[in-house]
Amino acid sequence: GQTLRAQGIGSVISEAAFGANFAELAAAILIMSLTVVLINRFVWRRLYAVASTQYNLSK
């Protein structure tokens, strides 16, 4: 008889979509997209630059 509920942005998106709360759904998707873009820009690009200068994969 217990209902388990996950926490996080995926849960917010799922519940907003199920409840037809389009404002909350749009806000959650916007926040998720912005987070992905910022992580890509500030973390992965720098890691790629470090890896490409330290490790040369060409023959």
CORVENVEN-V166439 format. One record per backbone hydrogen bond with DSSP energy under -1.0 kcal/mol. CO is the residue of the C=O (numbers start at 0). NH is the residue of the N-H. Records with the same first field share a line. If there is no record, write none. Layout:
CO = NH ; NH
This chain:
7 = 11
8 = 12
9 = 13
10 = 14
11 = 15
12 = 16
13 = 17
14 = 18
15 = 20
19 = 21
20 = 24
21 = 25
22 = 26
23 = 27
24 = 28
25 = 29
26 = 30
27 = 31
28 = 32
29 = 33
30 = 34
31 = 35
32 = 36
33 = 37
34 = 38
35 = 39
36 = 40
37 = 41
38 = 42 ; 43
39 = 44
42 = 46
43 = 47
44 = 48
45 = 49
46 = 50
47 = 51
48 = 52
49 = 53
50 = 54
